[in-house]
Amino acid sequence: MPPMNLPQKLSPQQCSFFHEEGYVIVPDVFAPADLEPLRRALHAEIDRKSRSMQAEGKLTNLHEELDFDHRLAAIQSDSKENGEALMRHLEGLRGGGFHAPEMFEVIAHPKLLGAVSALLGTEEIVGSSVYRVRPKLPGIGRGVVPWHQDSGYLTPHCDTQLIITCWIPLVDATVENGCMQILPRTHQGQLAKHHTGGNAGFLVIKDEDLPADPRRAITALCPRGGVVFMTNRTPHCSTPNYSDHIRWSIDLRYQSAEAPNNVGLWPDSLDEEGTASPEFYEKVNVACYPPEADFLVHSRATPEAVTDYADYVKRRETYDLIKASYSAFRRWPEAATPAG
Ligand SMILES: O=C(O)CCC(=O)C(=O)O
């Protein structure tokens, strides 16, 4: 397979801005229509799952008359339990959750990879399974994310690597619906101290431990079609959704193939519980977020090794099995009382 030419999506000024400020907001990486298949696939999954919950007698009103930007919020307002179950099903945290060809199409989209390649300075790009689908529902605390750096979730040996978070809203992200806040020019120093016990299990940096006064934060407004690019050491958080609609977004992560990763690592054998050999777990720990599956998403040098959708699903599902028996690394001591 010949290497795909990536479109040049970023100007040299946008690249310099990213490296100096720790983020860049690019309003037109995608055409809004590029994200329609994913929006439709997510809505179809809500429909499918809520019908199966209805068949089990758990849910009465499907709210079929409502569109993608409102339906899940109406289901949640009828029953918190059903809303939470649907959100957990979609969120995709730690490998499980929603994957579909439409999701992979965005992950491997040449327009996005063109921008990522310009920021990483390489065409050898590894994608990470650590992605999230975030339905931030109006008035629900679960979607409010406290101050953190993404490296707080990653292994210390990757602190000095560049891992790019691409935050992609599926609706216009505004102050009212709870867009992100970002602390600029603070991504070059040491990782800040994080605490466990934030809402919905999030890690938290206390205000006094932030590398700058949080009043210096910028408000990361981003239209649908745009992307907020951040480094793994850029402090950010997000605010409540005060609008009448769901603030849908996804966040994806990429790194150079030279940064530590587990591409190509495959368990030799798995027992019935999904346990692999101790040697395998040791090797997997090389990755920045073990035991998530990394995959080659673009390569000029070895285009034949680039992951396709079927391989991507196989990797995610296999690593999902392993997770049941893998004791996740703990970077921060457990809080005795909830922080934040
Ligand atoms: O979507 C949000 O509100 C926060 C996103 C975030 O913290 C992240 O992508 O790391």
The ligand as a Gaussian input file, in Angstrom:
#p B3LYP/6-31G(d) Opt

LIG

0 1
 O      -14.157000      17.335000      27.587000
 C      -13.881000      17.896000      28.646000
 O      -14.704000      18.585000      29.242000
 C      -12.506000      17.749000      29.228000
 C      -11.591000      17.012000      28.319000
 C      -10.299000      16.627000      28.942000
 O      -10.010000      16.901000      30.065000
 C       -9.319000      15.895000      28.129000
 O       -9.586000      15.635000      26.948000
 O       -8.249000      15.539000      28.679000

